[in-house]
Amino acid sequence: MGGYKEKLKEIVEALTFDDVLIVPAYSDVKLNEIDVSTNLTRNIRLDMPIVSSPMDTVTGENMVLELGRLGGIGILPRNLPLQETLKIVRKSVEKKIPVGVAVGPFDDDRVSAVVEEGASLVVIDTAHGHSRNVIEATRRFKREFNVDIMAGNIVTCEAAEELISAGADSLRVGIGPGHACTTREIAGVGVPQLTAITWVADVASSYNVSVVADGGIEKPADIVKALAVGADAVMLGYLLAGTDEAPGDVVVLGGKRYKKYRGMGSKGALASGSTRYGEFKRVPEGVEGYVEYRGPLKDIVDFLVGGLKQGMGYIGARNIKELREKARFIKVTWQGFRESRARGLIIGEE
């Protein structure tokens, strides 16, 4: 057979958020002139490009209602009991708030029920979206229920082509970048998130299909960069966990307040009915622990959207379309990355 050494010779460099910076440019834009609205699908327009992850320690009724009120959209987890899911969907519809529901590729009955109640979006929630089951489910759900579908997770051009051909309205990008995800450590697969977004967005943009960057977002700058390379929205788990609206109680550990946070491939999530990582997975691909209590969701959203607008302002972008057109990237060295961080200070209580 041979040819093994060629596998390493042909390696492509792939980048993630902290590998690059956006070069500032001339601007005459005021922050209050900047529009961060976006199309999640052809039928769903959001006032801001933030989607909550369908994780059971991130999205429940309170997250859906408050994030929707603020201009984003929440996605209910696939391991949430159907009756509770339907109750939240009904309440969202009554309040005219968009809501998405995560499902598995064989959850036809669940899809039928949530669509009948008025769910805005069905999210086929799997760790590996470039698979026969997901492609067939996308085609079947689209044909039988005529609902907007987000499919994923994927990281390649080929996956994007196949899911779009099957009828996907939105593509969820990211394999292994999440804070509570260990897929890359366990399975050795994945693509650094910034490069993954570009690969999928190059295909999706040709079909007017949206791209949602799922995972790896740690700060407002990452949102700026994700949108600049083709994402239409970002899906957040870690940054929204710990807020008042995230499910779960506040616990005190060592005098500090925390809330539970776990990946949907963790032992706890798998035991509670999550099958996102396959029906018969034996090795968990996620971890669980605690994140610091963060207070009201609105404070976090204001911080993230404020940072996004400031990043757009630095290059004179009035909207996300202009952000993509005007953003020019440079690759940074390790010392450049270090220089980008606050350092040398002892941080006291404010």
N, C-alpha and C positions, 0 to 999 in steps of 0.2 A: 504493500500500500504506500508507505512513505509519505513525504510531504509535510511531516509534522512541524519542522522548523519554520515552514512558511506561515503557519498559524501565528507565530509570534512576530515575524517580519511584517505582516500585514496589519498589525494592531493599529487601530484608530484612536487618537487622543480624544477623550471625552471630558467635558467640563461640568462643574456645578457652580452654585451661586458665588461662593467666596473665591473662586478662581478668576473672576473678572470684575471690572468696574466699568461704569458708563462714563464717558468723557463729557464734562459740562459743555454747554453751547450757549450761544446768544439767546436771551429770553426777554420778552416783553409781556409775559403772562403773569397775571395776579392769581394767587391761590384760589380766590373765590370765583374765578372764571373757569377753573378746571372741572371737566366733566368725567367722572370715572364710571359711568354707566356702561353696561355691556350686554350683549346677547348671549344667553346661555344656550338657547336653541332658537329656531326661527319663531317660536311662539312665546318664549319666556325672556323678557328683558329685565335685568336687575339694575337697581340704582347704584350698586357697588359690586365689585367682582369677587365676592366672598361667599363660599359654599361651606357648610359644616360637614365634616366627615360622618359617615354612617357608623360611628363607633358607639358602643353602649355606655361609655363614660363621657361622651361628648354631646350627643344629640338625643333629646327627648322632647316632650311637649313644650317646655319653657324655652328651650333653645330655638325650636322651630318658630314659635310665635314671636319671640323678640328679635331674632336675626331677620326674619321676614319683615317685621315692622321697620327695622333699620335699613332695609334695602337689599339684603342678601337672600339666601335660601338655605333651609336646613334639610338634611337627608336622614330620614329615620332608619335605624339599623335593621338588618334582615332578621336578627334574632329577637326583635321586639314582638311580643305576642300579637296575633292578627287583630283581635278585638281592640286592644289598646292602640294599635296603629290606626285602625279605622276611626276611632274616637278622635285622635289628633288630626287626622285628615279632615274630618267633618268640621272640627273647630276652625281649622285653617281656612277652609272654603268659606265658612260663615264670615270670617274676618277679612276675606279677600286677600289672604296671604298665600304665596306659592309654597308648595311643599313637595319634596321628593321622597320616594320610598325605595329602599334597597331590597333587592330580591335575588334569589339564586336562579340559575339557568333552567331549573325544572319547577319553579314556583308559579306555574300557570294559574292556579286557583288564587294565590295571593295577588298576582297582577290583576286578575279579573275583579277581585273585590276592591282593591284600592283605586282602580280606574273608575269603577262604578261610583265610588264615593267622591270622585273629583280630584284625585292626585294629579299634580301638574307634570310630574316627571317620574319615570321608573328607571332606577339605576341597577343595572346588572352587575352585581358586586362580587367580583372574583379576583384572586391574586394574579391570575394569568388569563388575560382576556383574549389572547391570540390562540384560541383553542376551538375545536369543533363545537363543543357544547355551547360556548358563548356566542359564536357566530350563528349557529342554528337558532338559539333562543332569541337573539336580536331580530332575526328574520321572522320568526314565528310570532313574537310579541307585537312586532310592528304590524304584521298582517292581520292578526286576530283582534288586537285591542286598539290599534290606531292611536297610540300614545307616544309622546316624546320619550326617547330612550337615550340614556347615557350608558355607554359600554366601556369595559376595561377590566383590569388595568393593563396598559400596553406601553411599549417604549420604542416601537419600530415603525418604519414606513409601511412595511408589508402588512403589519397588523392593522394599521389605520385603513389601508385600502380595502382589506377584507371586511372589516366591521362597517365601514361606510357603505360598501356594496350591499351589505346585509340590511341596511336601513338605519344605522345609528345616527342620531341627531347631535350627539356630543360624545367626545372621547376623553376618557379619564387616564391621565398619564402618570406613571410612577411605579417602578418595581423596586422596592427595598429602601427608599430614602426616608421613610417615616421614623420619628423619634422612638416609637415602640415596636419597630419592625426589625426582625433579624433575618429576613430572607437572604440577603447577600452573604451573611455570615454562615447560614445553614446550607444554602443551596448553591452559593457561588455565582448567582445570576443577577443581572440588573444593568442599568445604564445610568451614569451620573445625570442628575435631573435636568440641568440646563440643556445639555445635549439631547436628552430624550424629548424634551419639549420641542426643540427645533425640528427633529426628525418627524415627529407626528404632525406638527403644525404645517410643515411644508406640504404635506398631503391634504390635510383637513381644510386648509384655506382655499384650495382649488375647488372644493365642493361646498363651500359655505357651511361647514360643520365646525362646531366649537371645540376648543381644547381646554380641559380643566387640569391644571397642574396639582397633583395630589401627593404631598409629602415633601419633606425637606425644608419647608418654610419656617424660618426661625425669627425673622424680623421684617420690618417694612421694606428694607432694601431688596430682600429676596422676592417680594411681590412685584416691585418695580422691574426687576430683571426678568422674572417669569413672563410678565405681560409684554415686555419689550421684545422677547424672542418668539412670541406667537401665541402664548396662552390667552384665553379670553376671561378666565377666572382662576382663582386658586381655591383648593379644598384644604381646609384647616382642621386639624385635630388637636395637636399639642397646644397651640396658641389659644384655643377656646376652652380646653379642659381647665378646670380650676376656677372657672367663672361661676357666678351665682346660678346662671341658667343651665349649666352642665348638670347632668344627673349625678346623684350621690350626695352624701353628707360631708360637711367639713369636719376633719379630724385634727387634733392637736398632737404634734410630735415634737418633743424637745422645745416646747414653748412656741412653735410656729404652726400656722394653720395650713392644711393641705387638703386636696381632694384626690380620690383615686383616679388613675389613668392606666389603661391597658390597651395593647394592640389586639386586633380581632383575630390574630393568629396565636395569641398567648394561651397558656394552659387554661386559665380561668375562662376566657372567652369561648374556647372550644368546648369546655365542659358545660357552658350555658347554652349551647346550641348554635354557635357560629360555625358555618361550614364554608366560609369565604376561601379558605386555603385548601379546599378539596374535601370531599365527603369522607375520605379514609386517611387523612393525614395523621401520622403517628408522631412526628417530630414537630413541636411548636415552632412557628416562625414569628414569634412576637414575645414581648415581655410585659410585665405589669409592675406598677409601683405608684408613687404619689407625685403630684406636681403642686407647687405652691398655690395657695388660694389667691385668686386674682381679682375678686370683687365683681362688679357689674359688667356684663358683656359689653354694654355701650362704651365703657371706658377703654376696653381693649380695641373695639372696632374703631373708635375715634382715633386712637393712637396709630393703628395700622393704615387707615385711610388717610390720615394726616401725613404720615410718612410717604405714602404713595404719591400724594399730590405734591409734596415738596420735591420728590425725585423727578416728577414730570416737569415741575417748574424750572429745575436746573437745566433742562434742555429745551425749554420753550414749547412743551407739548400741552395743548389744550384738551386733548382727549386721548383715549387709548390708541386710536389709529395713528395719531401724530407721534405718540410715544414710540411705536414700532418704526415709523418712518425716520425719526430723528436720532434714535439711540445708536451710538457708536461705541463699541466695546474695546477694552484693552485687557490683555491677560496680565495678571499680577504675580510677582514672585512671592516666595514665603515672607521675605522682608517687607514687601509691599502690603501683604495681608496683615502682618504684625503692625505696620505703621497705621493701618486703617482702624485699629482698635484703640479705645480709651485705655490708658495704661499709666502706671507710675503713681496712682492715687490710692489713698486709703479712703474708702467710701464710708461716710458716717450716716447716721440717721438724719433724714430731712425734717 
